[in-house]
């Protein structure tokens, strides 16, 4: 199945979760926010949230500074 992470295509097996997508791209789970098709997915649900063909995943990395 094909999905996009921050507009970059990724091929995953059927039944993959959001956490599987993060793992496939070596994206650390800490310090990020995730959304699928515009809906926020809390960190605790990433391992349970199944992906569908053509889902658009957005990952935002938290940062601070001044």
N, CA, C and O atoms as a DFTB+ gen file, in Angstrom:
264 C
 N C O
     1  1       0.842      -1.170       0.000
     2  2       0.000       0.000       0.000
     3  2       0.885       1.229       0.000
     4  3       1.956       1.234       0.608
     5  1       0.440       2.262      -0.677
     6  2       1.212       3.497      -0.763
     7  2       0.593       4.559       0.141
     8  3      -0.620       4.773       0.141
     9  1       1.457       5.218       0.910
    10  2       1.071       6.359       1.732
    11  2       2.113       7.448       1.511
    12  3       3.125       7.223       0.847
    13  1       1.866       8.609       2.059
    14  2       2.844       9.689       1.996
    15  2       3.142      10.172       3.414
    16  3       2.241      10.316       4.241
    17  1       4.426      10.419       3.676
    18  2       4.848      11.046       4.918
    19  2       5.463      12.382       4.550
    20  3       6.496      12.436       3.883
    21  1       4.832      13.452       4.983
    22  2       5.281      14.806       4.634
    23  2       5.542      14.917       3.131
    24  3       6.568      15.442       2.700
    25  1       4.601      14.417       2.356
    26  2       4.607      14.469       0.889
    27  2       5.678      13.612       0.221
    28  3       5.991      13.824      -0.951
    29  1       6.242      12.651       0.944
    30  2       7.205      11.709       0.369
    31  2       6.550      10.323       0.364
    32  3       6.100       9.840       1.404
    33  1       6.501       9.696      -0.798
    34  2       5.844       8.396      -0.940
    35  2       6.568       7.309      -0.146
    36  3       7.793       7.305      -0.027
    37  1       5.764       6.389       0.393
    38  2       6.292       5.261       1.154
    39  2       5.411       4.052       0.864
    40  3       4.185       4.153       0.879
    41  1       6.034       2.920       0.602
    42  2       5.320       1.666       0.357
    43  2       5.348       0.851       1.649
    44  3       6.411       0.607       2.218
    45  1       4.168       0.437       2.102
    46  2       4.030      -0.360       3.324
    47  2       3.141      -1.563       3.042
    48  3       2.336      -1.532       2.112
    49  1       3.279      -2.628       3.840
    50  2       2.391      -3.778       3.663
    51  2       0.979      -3.462       4.161
    52  3       0.791      -2.590       5.009
    53  1       0.005      -4.170       3.632
    54  2      -1.373      -4.023       4.116
    55  2      -1.404      -4.308       5.608
    56  3      -0.686      -5.183       6.091
    57  1      -2.230      -3.575       6.338
    58  2      -2.336      -3.770       7.773
    59  2      -1.305      -3.001       8.574
    60  3      -1.221      -3.166       9.791
    61  1      -0.517      -2.163       7.913
    62  2       0.506      -1.381       8.610
    63  2      -0.139      -0.294       9.460
    64  3      -1.207       0.223       9.134
    65  1       0.531       0.037      10.554
    66  2       0.061       1.088      11.452
    67  2       0.898       2.345      11.264
    68  3       1.912       2.345      10.566
    69  1       0.450       3.397      11.896
    70  2       1.223       4.638      11.867
    71  2       2.610       4.407      12.461
    72  3       3.595       4.937      11.946
    73  1       2.701       3.631      13.525
    74  2       4.002       3.345      14.127
    75  2       4.899       2.576      13.160
    76  3       6.108       2.803      13.125
    77  1       4.321       1.673      12.381
    78  2       5.098       0.953      11.365
    79  2       5.698       1.929      10.349
    80  3       6.841       1.768       9.923
    81  1       4.918       2.939       9.969
    82  2       5.415       3.939       9.018
    83  2       6.569       4.733       9.628
    84  3       7.570       4.987       8.959
    85  1       6.433       5.121      10.883
    86  2       7.508       5.846      11.556
    87  2       8.767       4.990      11.633
    88  3       9.871       5.470      11.375
    89  1       8.592       3.717      11.991
    90  2       9.724       2.799      12.085
    91  2      10.409       2.611      10.731
    92  3      11.636       2.546      10.659
    93  1       9.622       2.523       9.661
    94  2      10.172       2.313       8.325
    95  2      11.065       3.471       7.890
    96  3      12.005       3.285       7.117
    97  1      10.767       4.656       8.388
    98  2      11.556       5.839       8.038
    99  2      12.540       6.229       9.140
   100  3      13.167       7.286       9.072
   101  1      12.674       5.365      10.163
   102  2      13.583       5.629      11.291
   103  2      13.309       6.970      11.955
   104  3      14.233       7.707      12.299
   105  1      12.035       7.275      12.128
   106  2      11.637       8.526      12.777
   107  2      11.382       8.241      14.253
   108  3      10.493       7.457      14.584
   109  1      12.154       8.871      15.148
   110  2      11.939       8.633      16.573
   111  2      10.570       9.140      17.006
   112  3      10.123      10.201      16.570
   113  1       9.913       8.377      17.861
   114  2       8.553       8.696      18.286
   115  2       8.499       9.851      19.276
   116  3       7.455      10.483      19.436
   117  1       9.595      10.127      19.928
   118  2       9.607      11.168      20.944
   119  2       9.811      12.543      20.316
   120  3      10.650      12.713      19.431
   121  1       9.043      13.513      20.776
   122  2       9.219      14.887      20.325
   123  2       8.564      15.216      19.000
   124  3       8.920      16.207      18.362
   125  1       7.604      14.394      18.575
   126  2       6.900      14.680      17.320
   127  2       5.392      14.672      17.554
   128  3       4.893      14.097      18.521
   129  1       4.696      15.320      16.649
   130  2       3.238      15.247      16.578
   131  2       2.896      14.607      15.245
   132  3       3.579      14.836      14.247
   133  1       1.836      13.801      15.229
   134  2       1.456      13.106      13.999
   135  2      -0.007      13.356      13.669
   136  3      -0.849      13.525      14.552
   137  1      -0.282      13.373      12.374
   138  2      -1.654      13.500      11.887
   139  2      -1.795      12.665      10.621
   140  3      -0.852      12.518       9.845
   141  1      -2.979      12.128      10.433
   142  2      -3.306      11.393       9.210
   143  2      -4.505      12.073       8.577
   144  3      -5.559      12.210       9.199
   145  1      -4.335      12.490       7.351
   146  2      -5.397      13.161       6.599
   147  2      -6.005      14.315       7.389
   148  3      -7.218      14.523       7.377
   149  1      -5.137      15.065       8.080
   150  2      -5.584      16.247       8.796
   151  2      -6.103      16.016      10.200
   152  3      -6.492      16.970      10.874
   153  1      -6.122      14.753      10.668
   154  2      -6.610      14.459      12.016
   155  2      -5.451      14.015      12.890
   156  3      -4.719      13.088      12.545
   157  1      -5.292      14.679      14.018
   158  2      -4.195      14.374      14.936
   159  2      -4.341      12.960      15.486
   160  3      -5.436      12.527      15.843
   161  1      -3.221      12.254      15.546
   162  2      -3.176      10.918      16.138
   163  2      -2.263      10.997      17.361
   164  3      -1.055      11.189      17.217
   165  1      -2.828      10.849      18.570
   166  2      -2.005      10.902      19.777
   167  2      -0.962       9.792      19.798
   168  3      -1.169       8.723      19.223
   169  1       0.154      10.052      20.459
   170  2       1.264       9.100      20.517
   171  2       0.816       7.727      21.007
   172  3       1.289       6.711      20.498
   173  1      -0.074       7.680      21.970
   174  2      -0.521       6.397      22.530
   175  2      -1.297       5.541      21.537
   176  3      -1.427       4.333      21.733
   177  1      -1.814       6.153      20.472
   178  2      -2.624       5.416      19.495
   179  2      -1.869       5.066      18.215
   180  3      -2.424       4.403      17.339
   181  1      -0.638       5.490      18.093
   182  2       0.111       5.257      16.843
   183  2       0.262       3.781      16.499
   184  3       0.220       3.420      15.323
   185  1       0.433       2.931      17.485
   186  2       0.588       1.501      17.235
   187  2      -0.702       0.796      16.890
   188  3      -0.685      -0.345      16.427
   189  1      -1.830       1.467      17.113
   190  2      -3.138       0.870      16.835
   191  2      -3.814       1.479      15.606
   192  3      -4.765       0.907      15.073
   193  1      -3.329       2.632      15.159
   194  2      -3.966       3.337      14.050
   195  2      -3.545       2.720      12.724
   196  3      -2.417       2.906      12.268
   197  1      -4.470       1.980      12.110
   198  2      -4.191       1.341      10.824
   199  2      -4.202       2.372       9.704
   200  3      -5.000       3.309       9.698
   201  1      -3.299       2.171       8.767
   202  2      -3.211       3.064       7.616
   203  2      -4.009       2.485       6.452
   204  3      -4.244       1.280       6.368
   205  1      -4.414       3.378       5.562
   206  2      -5.134       2.998       4.349
   207  2      -4.386       3.534       3.134
   208  3      -3.604       4.480       3.237
   209  1      -4.634       2.925       1.999
   210  2      -4.047       3.366       0.733
   211  2      -4.251       4.869       0.574
   212  3      -5.344       5.386       0.808
   213  1      -3.190       5.562       0.173
   214  2      -3.190       7.002      -0.107
   215  2      -3.355       7.894       1.117
   216  3      -3.633       9.084       0.970
   217  1      -3.190       7.348       2.326
   218  2      -3.218       8.213       3.510
   219  2      -2.077       9.209       3.424
   220  3      -0.996       8.901       2.923
   221  1      -2.338      10.407       3.922
   222  2      -1.330      11.460       3.957
   223  2      -0.958      11.708       5.417
   224  3      -1.754      12.242       6.190
   225  1       0.256      11.316       5.782
   226  2       0.740      11.444       7.146
   227  2       1.583      12.708       7.243
   228  3       2.462      12.952       6.416
   229  1       1.299      13.507       8.266
   230  2       2.092      14.704       8.520
   231  2       2.781      14.532       9.862
   232  3       2.154      14.179      10.861
   233  1       4.083      14.787       9.867
   234  2       4.878      14.702      11.088
   235  2       5.484      16.067      11.338
   236  3       6.126      16.654      10.467
   237  1       5.266      16.559      12.549
   238  2       5.807      17.840      12.962
   239  2       6.740      17.608      14.131
   240  3       6.340      17.029      15.141
   241  1       7.961      18.047      14.007
   242  2       8.939      17.889      15.077
   243  2       8.882      19.120      15.985
   244  3       8.934      20.260      15.522
   245  1       8.776      18.858      17.278
   246  2       8.771      19.936      18.248
   247  2      10.169      20.534      18.368
   248  3      11.165      19.810      18.355
   249  1      10.237      21.842      18.484
   250  2      11.511      22.503      18.712
   251  2      11.256      23.751      19.527
   252  3      10.130      24.238      19.628
   253  1      12.306      24.244      20.092
   254  2      12.200      25.466      20.867
   255  2      13.480      26.274      20.716
   256  3      14.502      25.769      20.250
   257  1      13.408      27.480      21.100
   258  2      14.563      28.361      20.990
   259  2      14.109      29.797      21.086
   260  3      12.940      30.086      21.339
   261  1      15.027      30.662      20.884
   262  2      14.591      32.045      21.024
   263  2      15.457      33.019      20.329
   264  3      15.193      34.221      20.372
